[in-house]
Amino acid sequence: MTPSIILQIVLVAFLVVVFPFWDRSETRRLKTSADPRVRVKSYQKTIAWQIAATAVLVAIVPVRSLLHAPGTPRELGINLSGRETIPILAAMLAGALIPVLVARIKGPKVPATPKQLEAIAFILPRGRTERAWFAAMAMTVGVCEEIIFRGWLIRFLAEGPPVALGLAGGVIAAAVIFGIDHGYQGLVGIVATGVLALVFTALFLITGTLWIPMLVHALIDLRVLLLVPRTGLPAPADPPGEPPHDRSPA
């Protein structure tokens, strides 16, 4: 095996074996600590490992293969053209933006935060500094996760070596790994994230380029800042009925 293949196998092992345990440890730390710096450091660590992994991939894999789809929907038995992508993309963006618009129209007195965000309140930003780092993380994730999980992982798992799963197998395996690596969201979140991975993959294969999934991914993550109050959501330590304490760094 070449050094490039070995490095890629190591990265797969990190995503499948190492990262889930690290994520579990990080989640426990976020849930039990009242120190605002813990959330900021968590955002910074996410930014750091994703940029590092992306840098490694860019160094050992042709950039063109990272940004261009490894196949077409027809290879998976799906007959969709680029023209049919427009309404799909419009529906996705509408689904992401409608809750934000409803929240803005109804005003701050009406609870508008989606239930799925309440379940991950421990990782959501509180205060100006945390929101700034969260925004940086969202944009980094939008670009880097698409390169890692869609641009590279699908092709690597599909074509090998060491094992070639084929395009369908690569798509499914990459989606499963993507879901597992979002374990902090709980079982429902893992399943939902895996499904979302398939949606991003569909956009990737239909358009043939990774730029569209990157944009949609970043926008979906950034919209959290419009749905969550500047003071954040109540954490488990906050008494019921009381406003959340601002734990942002001074």
C-alpha positions in Angstrom: 0.0 0.0 0.0 1.1 3.5 -0.7 1.5 6.1 2.1 -1.5 7.9 0.7 -3.8 4.9 1.0 -2.4 4.2 4.5 -3.2 7.8 5.6 -6.7 7.5 4.2 -7.3 4.2 6.1 -6.1 5.9 9.3 -8.6 8.7 8.7 -11.4 6.2 8.2 -10.4 4.5 11.4 -10.4 7.9 13.2 -14.0 8.6 12.0 -15.3 5.1 12.7 -13.5 4.2 16.0 -11.8 7.1 17.6 -14.1 10.1 17.0 -17.3 8.5 18.5 -15.5 8.0 21.8 -14.0 11.5 21.7 -17.5 12.9 20.9 -19.0 11.0 23.8 -16.4 12.4 26.2 -16.8 15.9 24.8 -20.6 15.7 25.2 -20.2 14.6 28.8 -17.9 17.6 29.5 -20.3 20.0 27.9 -23.3 18.7 29.8 -21.6 18.8 33.2 -19.6 22.0 33.0 -20.9 25.5 33.7 -17.7 27.1 32.5 -18.5 29.0 29.2 -15.0 28.5 28.0 -15.7 24.7 27.6 -18.2 25.4 24.8 -15.8 27.8 23.1 -13.0 25.3 23.3 -15.3 22.6 21.9 -16.0 24.8 18.9 -12.3 25.5 18.5 -11.5 21.8 18.6 -14.1 21.0 16.0 -12.7 23.7 13.7 -9.2 22.4 14.3 -9.7 18.7 13.6 -11.8 19.3 10.5 -9.4 21.8 9.0 -6.5 19.4 9.8 -8.3 16.4 8.2 -9.2 18.5 5.1 -5.7 19.7 4.8 -4.4 16.1 4.8 -6.9 15.1 2.2 -6.1 18.1 -0.1 -2.4 17.1 0.2 -2.8 13.5 -0.8 -6.0 13.4 -3.0 -6.5 15.4 -6.2 -8.7 18.4 -5.4 -10.8 17.8 -8.5 -11.8 14.3 -7.2 -12.8 15.9 -3.8 -15.1 18.5 -5.5 -16.6 16.4 -8.2 -19.1 13.6 -7.7 -17.9 10.0 -7.9 -21.0 9.0 -10.0 -24.5 10.0 -11.0 -27.9 9.3 -9.7 -28.6 6.9 -12.6 -25.9 4.6 -11.3 -28.1 4.2 -8.2 -31.2 3.7 -10.3 -32.4 7.3 -9.7 -33.5 9.3 -12.8 -33.0 12.9 -11.8 -31.5 15.7 -13.9 -29.8 18.9 -12.9 -33.0 20.8 -13.9 -35.0 18.8 -11.3 -32.6 19.8 -8.6 -33.8 23.3 -8.5 -37.2 22.6 -6.9 -35.5 20.1 -4.5 -33.0 22.7 -3.5 -35.7 25.4 -3.2 -37.8 23.1 -0.9 -34.8 22.4 1.3 -34.0 26.1 1.7 -37.7 26.9 2.4 -37.8 24.2 5.0 -34.7 25.7 6.7 -35.8 29.3 6.5 -39.6 29.0 7.3 -39.0 28.4 11.0 -36.7 31.4 11.1 -39.3 33.6 9.4 -42.1 32.4 11.7 -40.0 33.1 14.8 -39.3 36.6 13.6 -42.9 37.3 12.7 -44.4 36.0 15.9 -41.8 37.8 18.0 -39.7 36.8 21.1 -42.7 36.2 23.3 -43.8 33.1 21.4 -41.6 30.0 21.8 -40.3 29.1 18.3 -37.3 27.0 19.0 -37.5 23.6 17.4 -37.7 20.7 19.8 -34.5 19.1 18.3 -32.5 22.2 19.3 -33.8 22.0 22.9 -32.3 18.5 23.1 -28.8 19.8 22.3 -29.0 23.1 24.3 -25.8 22.1 26.0 -23.8 22.7 22.9 -25.6 25.8 21.6 -24.0 29.3 22.1 -24.8 31.8 24.8 -23.5 35.3 24.4 -21.6 37.2 21.8 -18.2 35.4 22.0 -19.8 31.9 21.8 -22.0 33.0 18.9 -19.0 34.3 17.0 -17.1 31.0 17.5 -20.3 29.0 16.7 -20.6 30.9 13.4 -17.0 30.2 12.5 -17.6 26.5 13.4 -20.7 26.3 11.2 -19.0 27.7 8.2 -16.0 25.4 8.7 -18.2 22.4 9.1 -20.2 23.3 6.1 -17.1 23.2 3.9 -14.9 20.6 5.7 -17.6 18.0 6.5 -18.7 18.0 2.9 -15.1 17.5 1.7 -14.5 14.7 4.3 -17.8 12.8 4.2 -19.1 13.4 0.7 -16.1 14.5 -1.5 -13.7 11.9 -0.1 -15.3 9.2 2.0 -17.9 8.1 -0.5 -15.4 7.7 -3.3 -12.8 6.0 -1.0 -15.3 3.5 0.3 -16.8 3.0 -3.1 -13.6 2.4 -5.1 -11.1 1.2 -2.4 -8.6 -0.1 -1.7 -8.6 -1.9 0.6 -12.4 -2.7 0.1 -14.5 -1.5 -2.8 -18.2 -1.2 -1.8 -19.4 0.3 -5.0 -21.2 3.6 -5.3 -24.4 2.6 -3.5 -22.4 0.9 -0.7 -20.1 3.9 -0.4 -23.1 6.3 -0.1 -24.8 4.3 2.5 -21.7 3.6 4.6 -20.6 7.2 4.5 -24.1 8.3 5.7 -24.0 5.8 8.5 -20.6 7.0 9.7 -21.8 10.6 9.4 -24.8 9.9 11.6 -22.7 8.0 14.2 -20.2 10.9 14.3 -23.1 13.1 15.4 -23.8 11.0 18.5 -24.2 14.0 20.7 -27.6 14.5 19.2 -28.9 11.2 20.6 -30.4 8.3 18.7 -33.1 10.3 16.9 -30.4 12.9 16.0 -28.1 10.2 14.6 -30.9 8.8 12.4 -31.9 12.3 11.2 -28.3 13.3 10.5 -27.8 10.1 8.5 -30.9 11.0 6.4 -29.6 14.5 6.0 -26.3 13.0 4.8 -28.2 11.2 2.0 -29.9 14.5 1.1 -26.5 16.2 0.8 -25.2 13.2 -1.2 -28.2 13.5 -3.6 -27.4 17.2 -4.2 -23.8 16.2 -4.8 -24.5 13.5 -7.3 -27.3 15.4 -9.1 -25.3 18.6 -9.6 -21.9 16.9 -9.9 -20.3 19.5 -7.7 -19.7 19.7 -4.0 -20.2 23.5 -3.8 -24.0 23.2 -3.6 -24.0 20.8 -0.6 -21.3 23.0 1.0 -23.5 26.1 0.7 -26.7 24.3 1.9 -24.9 22.6 4.8 -23.4 25.9 6.1 -26.7 27.8 5.8 -28.6 25.0 7.7 -26.0 25.2 10.6 -25.9 29.0 10.6 -29.7 29.3 10.9 -29.3 28.0 14.4 -28.1 31.5 15.4 -31.4 33.0 14.2 -33.5 30.4 16.0 -31.7 30.4 19.4 -31.9 33.5 21.6 -28.7 35.4 22.2 -28.8 34.2 25.8 -29.0 30.6 24.7 -31.5 27.9 25.7 -32.0 26.8 29.3 -29.5 24.1 30.2 -30.4 21.3 32.6 -28.9 23.3 35.4 -31.2 26.3 34.9 -34.3 26.1 37.1 -37.6 25.6 35.1 -39.4 28.8 34.3 -36.4 31.0 34.7 -34.5 32.7 31.9 -31.1 31.0 31.1 -28.0 32.6 32.6 -25.6 34.2 30.2 -22.5 32.0 30.6 -20.5 33.6 27.8 -16.9 34.6 28.4 -16.3 38.1 29.6 
